[in-house]
Amino acid sequence: MPTAKPRKTPRMPSASIRPFMEALGRAFPNAESELIFTDNFTLLVSVVLSAQTTDAAVNKATPALFAAAPNPAAMAALGADGIGPYIRRIGLWQGKAKNVAALAQQLVDQHGGEVPHDRAALEALPGVGRKTANVVLNVAFGEAAMAVDTHIFRLGNRTGLAPGANVRVVEDGLVKRIPADLLRPAHHWLILHGRYVCKARTPECWRCVAAEWCRYPAKTPAPKEKTRALPPEVVA
């Protein structure tokens, strides 16, 4: 049985952050979003649809949706009623269909059909909050933005990298503490590490490439049988 989880992880020393992050970078050298998209618009829609559901579920729905409506004008013309049937298997699909139709119309009306490279303009779009805006700024526009999802929030606290009681505190801590030259790819490294190794229920500490710098005191020992392997690109 894993050791009981501690109530609080000590803060990771500043000197440990670069080697911790560089270890994750070596483990996930080709890290990128696992959402399937072809341009900034399809990225934006995919991220909006991914709220409170998995990337895999979104990727099953979006190919047919984007074939029917590959740009904002076509998506707006499809409307919420037309979008709905494509995304019925995604959680909260009714609200998401309305938001996607509305944001597409707003892109046409206010931004010439283009996804704006501006945080305020992105967050003014229906269904787009700070996290979604950060993903778009990072992936589409190459900014060193840190989108804190459930995985990154967990890692920020569990490892001691950037503890915080809410996502904004964790985001600010990560932006402040992670070296600037690593910040943009760190977004992807942390997500994939949380998804495949530092899992919510039981972190698989025995195969964590950055365990020596992690401050989590109740590291999980290796089980007798390892049932789930790392993705092919991860090097232990």
C-alpha positions in Angstrom: 0.0 0.0 0.0 1.3 3.5 -0.8 2.3 5.7 2.1 -0.3 8.1 3.3 -0.2 11.4 1.5 1.3 14.3 3.5 -0.9 17.3 4.2 1.7 19.7 2.7 4.8 19.3 0.5 7.8 21.5 1.4 8.6 24.2 -1.1 11.1 23.2 -3.8 14.4 25.1 -3.4 15.1 27.5 -6.3 18.3 25.7 -7.1 16.3 22.5 -7.8 13.9 24.0 -10.3 16.1 24.1 -13.4 17.3 20.5 -13.0 13.8 19.3 -12.2 12.4 21.0 -15.4 15.3 19.9 -17.6 14.7 16.3 -16.5 11.1 16.5 -17.6 12.3 18.1 -20.9 14.5 15.1 -21.6 11.7 12.7 -20.8 9.3 14.5 -23.1 11.5 16.0 -25.8 8.8 16.3 -28.4 6.1 17.5 -26.0 3.2 19.4 -27.6 -0.6 19.6 -27.2 -2.3 16.2 -27.7 -5.4 18.0 -29.2 -5.7 17.5 -32.9 -6.0 20.9 -34.8 -4.9 22.4 -38.1 -4.8 26.2 -37.3 -5.4 28.7 -34.6 -9.2 28.6 -35.0 -9.4 24.8 -34.7 -7.0 24.9 -31.8 -9.2 27.5 -30.0 -12.3 25.5 -30.5 -10.6 22.3 -29.4 -9.4 23.9 -26.2 -12.9 25.3 -25.4 -14.4 21.8 -26.0 -11.7 20.2 -23.8 -12.9 21.8 -20.6 -13.9 19.2 -18.0 -13.3 16.4 -20.5 -10.3 14.6 -22.0 -8.3 15.5 -25.1 -9.0 12.0 -26.4 -12.8 12.6 -26.2 -12.4 15.9 -28.0 -10.2 14.4 -30.7 -12.9 11.8 -31.5 -15.5 14.6 -32.1 -13.6 17.4 -33.9 -12.5 15.8 -37.2 -16.1 15.6 -38.4 -17.0 19.0 -36.9 -14.0 20.7 -38.6 -14.8 19.0 -41.9 -18.2 20.6 -41.7 -17.1 24.0 -40.4 -13.4 24.6 -40.9 -13.4 28.3 -40.2 -15.3 30.9 -38.1 -17.8 31.9 -40.8 -18.7 28.3 -41.4 -18.9 27.5 -37.7 -21.1 30.5 -37.0 -23.4 29.5 -39.9 -23.7 26.0 -38.5 -24.9 27.5 -35.2 -25.4 25.8 -31.9 -28.0 23.4 -33.2 -25.8 22.3 -36.0 -22.7 22.0 -33.8 -24.5 20.0 -31.1 -24.8 16.6 -33.0 -21.0 16.5 -33.6 -20.1 16.9 -29.9 -22.8 15.0 -28.0 -20.3 12.6 -26.5 -18.3 15.5 -24.9 -19.2 16.6 -21.4 -21.4 19.8 -21.1 -21.9 19.7 -24.9 -25.0 21.9 -25.0 -23.3 24.8 -23.4 -20.1 24.3 -25.4 -22.1 24.2 -28.7 -23.6 27.6 -27.8 -20.2 29.0 -26.9 -18.5 27.7 -30.0 -21.2 29.2 -32.2 -21.1 32.5 -30.4 -17.3 32.8 -30.4 -17.1 32.0 -34.1 -19.6 34.8 -34.8 -17.6 37.2 -32.6 -14.4 36.3 -34.5 -16.2 37.1 -37.7 -17.8 40.3 -36.4 -14.9 41.8 -34.4 -11.7 40.2 -35.6 -12.0 39.6 -39.4 -12.4 35.9 -38.8 -9.0 35.6 -37.2 -8.1 34.4 -33.6 -6.7 37.5 -31.9 -3.2 37.6 -30.5 -4.3 39.4 -27.4 -5.2 38.1 -23.9 -8.1 40.5 -23.3 -9.6 39.9 -26.7 -9.3 36.1 -26.2 -10.9 36.2 -22.8 -13.8 38.3 -24.2 -14.8 35.4 -26.4 -17.7 33.2 -25.2 -16.4 30.1 -23.4 -12.8 31.4 -23.2 -11.3 31.9 -19.7 -7.7 32.5 -18.6 -6.6 28.9 -19.0 -7.9 28.6 -22.6 -6.4 32.0 -23.5 -3.0 30.8 -22.0 -3.1 27.7 -24.1 -3.8 29.6 -27.3 -1.1 32.2 -26.5 1.4 29.4 -25.8 0.6 27.0 -28.6 -0.6 29.3 -31.4 1.5 32.4 -30.7 4.6 31.1 -29.0 4.3 33.0 -25.8 5.7 31.8 -22.5 2.2 31.5 -21.0 1.4 28.9 -18.4 -2.1 27.4 -18.6 -2.8 25.7 -15.3 -5.1 22.7 -15.7 -5.8 20.0 -13.2 -2.5 18.2 -13.8 -0.3 21.3 -13.5 -2.2 22.5 -10.4 -1.6 19.1 -8.8 2.1 19.1 -9.7 2.7 22.6 -8.5 1.5 21.6 -5.1 2.6 18.0 -4.9 6.2 18.6 -6.0 6.6 21.9 -4.1 7.4 23.6 -7.4 4.7 26.3 -7.0 2.3 25.6 -4.1 -1.0 27.5 -4.1 -4.6 27.3 -3.0 -6.0 28.2 -6.4 -5.0 28.0 -10.0 -4.0 31.7 -10.3 -1.6 31.5 -7.4 0.0 28.3 -8.9 0.2 30.0 -12.3 1.9 33.1 -10.9 4.3 30.9 -8.9 5.3 28.8 -11.9 5.8 31.9 -14.1 8.0 33.5 -11.4 10.0 30.4 -10.5 10.6 28.5 -13.7 13.5 29.8 -15.7 12.3 32.0 -18.5 14.0 30.0 -21.3 12.1 26.9 -20.1 8.7 28.4 -19.4 7.0 27.9 -22.7 7.8 24.2 -23.1 7.4 23.6 -19.4 3.6 24.0 -19.9 3.6 20.8 -22.0 6.2 18.9 -19.9 4.1 19.4 -16.8 0.8 18.4 -18.4 2.3 15.2 -19.9 4.2 14.3 -16.7 0.9 14.7 -14.7 -1.1 12.8 -17.2 1.3 9.8 -17.5 3.5 9.7 -14.4 2.5 12.0 -11.5 -1.1 10.8 -11.6 -3.9 12.1 -9.4 -4.6 9.0 -7.3 -1.2 7.4 -7.1 1.9 9.1 -8.4 4.2 6.6 -10.1 7.3 8.0 -8.3 9.5 4.9 -9.0 9.7 5.9 -12.7 9.8 9.7 -12.3 12.9 11.1 -14.0 12.8 14.2 -11.7 12.1 12.4 -8.4 15.5 13.5 -6.8 14.4 17.2 -6.9 10.7 16.7 -6.1 9.9 17.5 -2.4 6.9 15.2 -2.1 7.8 13.2 1.0 5.4 10.2 0.5 6.9 8.9 -2.8 5.2 5.8 -4.0 7.3 2.7 -4.1 7.4 0.5 -7.2 4.7 -2.2 -7.3 5.5 -5.8 -7.8 3.9 -5.6 -11.3 4.1 -2.5 -13.4 0.9 -2.5 -15.5 1.2 0.7 -17.5 4.3 1.7 -19.5 5.5 5.2 -20.3 4.7 6.6 -23.7 7.4 5.7 -26.3 9.1 9.1 -26.1 9.6 9.0 -22.4 13.1 7.9 -21.3 13.4 6.8 -17.7 
